[in-house]
Amino acid sequence: MKMITSEAKRLLDKLYNLRGNDSVILKQMNKERQDAIETQERTKNEKEVLIQEIERLTNEEALLAEQGNKLMNVLSSINRDDFAFVLDQLHIDFEPEALNEKVNKLLPETIDKVVSENETAQEKLTNVEKEMNNAITLVEELGIRKDEALSNQSKLNEYFDLALNGNINITRDEIVNLLEKFAFNEDERREAAKLLMFPEDALYDYDANLNGHEEIKVEENEPAVAVDTTLETEVVGEDLTKEILAEEETIASKEETVETHETNPESAKGLLEKTLMEAGLNANQFSDKAITKILENYDAELIKKNVEILKNKNMQLDILFDNYELLYDQELNEKVEKLLEIGKEISDICMMPSVLVKYDLNGLKNTINVLQISGLDPKKVPLMAY
C-alpha cells in the first residue's frame, strides 16, 4: 500500500482536473461565453424593439406638430358668431376661441412628453447597443482565451506524459512558468514542479490509483505546506477533490445507464417503466417516440424530481404525455416559477404546457423582456402567443 501526503494529493487533484475536459478553467470560460451569447441575443431583441419604438415616437412627434398647427389655424379662422344660430338650435357647445386656447396650451406639453419618451428610448438604445457590443467583444475574447487555455492544457498534459514515462526532460522554470498561466500561486508552482520532476515521490502512485491499478494511502497528519488553492476564475478550493469525485460518480452512473440502454434496450426500458411507476405515471400512456427520447436522456432522480415539482404546484401530470421533455428538463422549476412571477396561474400553464418545452429559461426570460419593452403586460398576453 502506497502513501502520499494530503497536500500532494490535493495539488494533484487540482492538476488532474485542469488536464481534462471538466477543467474548472474551461468550464468557467464556457459559462462566461454562454452568458455573453445569451446577453447578445437578449440585447439584439431589445435593440429591435427600441428602434421600432423610436421610429413610432418620431412619427408621432411630427404628426402632432403638423396636425396641431393645422387645427389651431382652422380654429383661429372661425368666428362663432357666423354659426351662432345653428349651434344654439342644435345645442352644440362649440367655442372655437376657447378650444384654440386649449389646443395651444396642451399641444406643446404633449409634444414635449413624446420628445422626452423618445430621448429616453434613444438613451436606452445607446446602453443596449453598448451592452450588446461588449457581449460580442467578450465572446471573441473568450474564444482567444480558450484557445490559449487549450494550448496551456496541452502543454501541461505533455509534461505529465513525460513525467509518467520517466522521461522528464524539462526544467523547473518551464514547469513553473506554465503553472503561472493557470493562476497557481508561488507555493503551488514550486510543489507541483517537484511532483513532476520527481514522479516517484507521489505522481506514479496517484496516477496508478486514479486508473485503478493500485491503492494509495493519504497521510493526513503530515505537516502541510501552506497552499492557496484558489484560482482567479472562481476555481473551487479545498472541496475540489470532493467535487471531482462526485462528478465522476455521477458520470459513471450515467455511463452505466447509457451502456445498459445500448447493450440491453429491454432492461433499460424496464428500468424506465419502474421509475415512471414510482413517480405515479404509466409508461404505456407515452408514445414509442417519447419513451425513446426519455431513455436517451434518462435520469431517474431528475424524472422523480420533476414529477414532484408538478405535484407540489398542483399541475396535472397528464401534460407530460404530450410534453415528455419536461421529465428531463433541468430548468423546469425555474421556468414555472418565472411564469408564476409574472402573474400567470397554474391553470394557464396547464392549458399551454408546450411553452415550457419551447423555451429554455433564458429564452423564456428574453421573450417576457421583449413583451415588456413593447409595452405589453406579459400577464395579459396569452401563453399561446408566446
N, C-alpha and C positions, 0 to 999 in steps of 0.2 A: 504494500500500500504506500502510495507516494504522499508527500506533504509539501504544500506551498503556503506562504504567508497569506493572510487575509487581504493585505494591501496589494500583493502581487495579483491575487485573483480578481480583486475589484478593478484594478487597472487593466488586466487582460479582458475582463468582461466588457469594459468600455472600448478597448481597442477592437475587439472582435465585432462588437456592434457596428463600429464605424467601417468595418470591412464589407458588410453585406448590404442587401437591398433595403433592410429595415434600419439603416443608419439614421440616427436621430437627426443628423445634419441634413441628410437628403429628405427625410420626412418633413422637417421644418420648412425646407425650401419648397417642397411640393405643396404644403399647406399655404404658404405665403403666395405662391403662384396661383393656386386655385382661388384664394380670396381676391387676388388682384384681377383675375379673369372675371369673377362674379361682379366686382366693382365696375369693371369696364363695361359689362353687359348692362348693369343697372343704370349707370350714368348715360349710356348710349340711349336707353329708352327715355330717361328723364330729359335728355337734350332734345329729342324729337318732340316731346310733349311741350317743352318750353318754347321751342321755335314756333310751333303752331299757336301757342298762347300769345306770344309776342306779335305774331302776324295779325291775330284777331284783334288785339288791343290797338295796334297801329291803325288798322282799318276803321275800328270803332271811333278812335280819336278824330280821324279825318272826316268821317261821316257826321259825327256830332257837330263839328265845326261848320261843315258845309250846310247841312240841313238847318242847324240852329240859326245861322246868319240869314238864310233864306226866309225862315219863319219870322224872324224879327223884322226883316224888311217888309214882308207882307203885312204883318200886324201894324207896323208903323204907318202903312199907307191906307189903312182902313179907318174911316170916320164912322163911329157907331150911329151918329145921327142919321146917316144915309140909310140905315137899316132899322131904325128905332121902331117903326110901326110893326114890321113883320116879326121882329124879335119879341116885342111885347105881346103881340097877339098869340105867338107860338109859345110864349112863356120860356123863352130860351135866355139863359143867363150868359150873355156874351159881352165881355168888356175888353176889347182889343188893347186898350191902353194898359189896363191892369195886367192883362195876360202877357203883354210885351215886356212889362217891367219884371214879371216873374221869370220869364224866359231869360231875360237879360241878366238876372241875378243867379239863377240856377245853372245856366249853361257853363259859365267859366268854372264853377265848383265841380260840376260833373266831369268836364274835360280834365281838370286838374287831378281828379281821382283816377281817371283812366290813365293819365300820364304817369301818375305815381305807381299804379299797378304795373304799368309797362316797364318802368325803371326797376322795380323790384324783380320782375321776371328777367330783365336783362342782367341784373346782378346775380341772380340765381344761375342763369345760363353761364355766366363767366366762371362762377365757382364750380359748377358741374363739369364744364369743359376742362378746367384745371384739374379736378379730381380724376376725370377720365384720362387725361394726358399723363398724369402721374402714374395711374394704373398701367397704362400702355408701356410707359418707360420702365416701370418696375418689372413687368413681365419679361421685357427684353433683358433687363439687368440680371434677373434671376436665371434666365437662360444661359447667360455668360457665366454667372457664378456657379450654376450647376455643372456646366462643362468643366470648370476649374475644379470643382469638388470631386467630380468623377475621375478626373486626371490624378488628383491627390490620392483618391481612394485606390486607384490602380497602382500607383507607386507604393502605397502602404502594403497592398497585397503582395507586390513584388518583393518587398523587403521581408515580409513574413515567409514567403515561399523560400527565399534564400536561407533564412534563419532555420526553418523547419527541415530543410535539406542539408543542414550543416555546412552550408557554403556561403556564409555571410561575409561578404567582401566589401561592405560599405562602411564608411567612417561614422563615428559617433556624431559628428557635426551634421552629416547628411540626414541622419535619423531625427536629430533634434530640430533641424530646420524644417523638415516635413511636418513633424508633430506640432510645430508652432502654427502651421496653417490650419490645424484642427482646433486651435484655441486651447491647447494644453498649456498649463502653467509650467513654470521652470522646474519644479519638483517632479511633476508628472513626466516631463520630457526626459529628465535625467534618469528616472527609474525605468521608463519604457525603453530607453536606449540600452540599458543594462539587460533587460529581458530579451531583447532581440540579439544583442551581441554575445550573450551567454545563455543560449536557449536551454542548456542542460539544467539551469537553476530552477526553472519553472515552466517555460514555454512548452517543452516537449510533453511534460506531464499534463498540462492544461489542455493542449490540443488533443492528446490521446483520450483524455476523459470526455472532451466535447464530442468526439467522434465515436464514443462508446467502446474504445479499445481498452481503457484502463480506468480504475477508480483512483481519485486523489482525495487526500485529506487536507483540510484547511486548518492551519494553526492560527486560531483566533487570538491567543493570548500573547503572541509575539509583539514586541514594541512596534508600533506603526509609524511610518513616515507621514508627516502631515501633508496630505494631498488634497487640493481643492478639485473636486470632480465636477465642477460646473462649467459647461461650455457656454459661450456667449449667445448661441442660438437656442436658448432655453433647453439645454441638454439636461436630462434628469440627473439627479445627484446620487446619493447613496442608495436609492431604491432602484437603480438601473438594473442590477442583477435580477431582482425580483420581477421587474417589468419584462425583461428579456425572457426569463423562464416562463412567465405567464403567457407571453405571446407565443413562445414555442409550443406550450401545451395546447393553446387554442388552435394554432396552425396544425399541430399533429392531429387534434381531434377532427378538424375539418378535412384534413387529408385522408384520415381514416374513413370518414363518411363518404367522400368522393370515391375512394378506392372501392368501398363496398358497393357503391352505386354502379361503378364501371364493371366490376367483376361479377356482381350478382344483383342485377336490377330488381329481381323479385324480393330479395331480402331488404333492399333499400326501400322499396315500395311498402313492404310490411312495416318497416320502422316508421315511415311517414304516417301510415294509417294509424299506428298506435299513438303517435304524437298528436295527431288530429283528434283522435277519440278522447285522449286525456284532456285536450283543450275544449272538448264539448262539440266537436264537429264530426260530420260523417263524410269520410273520404269519397264515398260513392256519389255525393252530390257535386263533386268537382269534375270538370271535363278532363279528358285524357291530356289535352294540351296544358291545362292548369297543373295537373299532377306532375307532368314532365318538367315544367318551369319551376315548380316548388322544389322538386328534387334537385334541380340544378343549383338552387340557392338554399339548400336545406340547412337549417339551423334550428334544432329542436327548441332551444331555450328562447330564441327570438320569436318563434311561432307562438309559443305559450305566452310570452310576454305581451305580444301584440294583441292576442285574443283577450288577455286580461285587461289591457288598456281599453278595448272596445266595451267590454263588460262593465268596467268601472265608470265609463261615461254613458252607460245605458244606450249604447248603439246596437242596432240589430246585427247579429252575426251573419245573417243570410246575405249581407252585402259582400261578403268575402267570396261567395261562389262565382260571381262575375268580376270581382276585383281582387283576385287571389294574390296579386302582387303585394297587397297590404300585409300579408302574412310574414314577408321577409323584408319589409320596409324599415330601415334603421331609423328613419325620421318620422315615423307615424305619429307618435305622441306630440312632437313639436308642431307638426302641421295641423293636427286637430286643435291644439291649444291656440295656434295663431288664428284660426278661423273663429274660434270662440272669443278670442280677444277683440276682434273687430265687430263683434255683435251677432255673429251667426249662431243659430240654435242647432242643437244636436239633430233635430228633425230635418233641418236644412241639409246638413251633411249627409244624413242617411238617404235623403232623396237624390242627392247628386254625389255619391262617394267617389265617382271617377275623377273628381278634381284632385283627390288625394293621390291618385295614381299618375295623373297628368303632370303634376309638378313635383320637383324636389323642393326642399324647404326654401332655398334661396330663390328659386323660380316663383314660388308662391308669394314670397315677400316682395319680389320685384313687380309682380302683377298687381298686388294690393297698392304698392307705392305708385305705380303708373295711374291707377284709378284715382288715387287721392290727388296727385298732381293735376289730373284732368278736371278736378273739381267735383268728382263723384264720391258718394259715400259708399265704401265697399260693403257696408252692411245692407244697403238697399239694392245693390246690384245682385241679381240672381246668380247663384253659382254656375248655372248653365251658361252664363255669359262670360265666365272667367276663362 
